[in-house]
Amino acid sequence: MFESVSVEMISYLAESAKVKVWVDENELHYSRSVMLHPKHDTKDSISRMPAEEFINRIEALRILGWKKKYSPDDIWMDGVTWTVKYDDSEHKTYKFEGDNEYPECWNKFMDLIIEVTGEFWVQ
C-alpha cells in the first residue's frame, strides 16, 4: 500500500523541482522545492485532497508496473530528466527514471501531483 511518492525533474535549462507527497495520520501532506522559484517552496503542507482519494488514484496508475528506465535510443543533450521514488507501507522503495521519455500514464500522474501540490515549474 502507498506510503509516499517523490518526483524530481531537471531540465536542460537548469530548472529543477522536487516534490514529495505522503500520508500522515490520514491526511495528505506534501513538500515542494523549486530551484528558480524558491518563494513557492514548502516543507510540509496539507492538501485539500483526501488521502484515500489520492491513494486510490495513484494506485490506479500502476506505477509499480513502470519500467525502471525510460530513455531514447539516441543521446539527447536537452529536455528533461526525471526520477520517481515510490515507497510502500512495507518499507520498500521503487525507483523509476527517465530522460526525455515517459511511461504511458505520465500525464495523468503529473496532473495528480499538480492537483495536490500546485504547479510543478519545470518545462
Order of alpha helices (4+ residues) and beta strands (2+ residues): beta-beta-beta-beta-alpha-beta-beta-beta-alpha
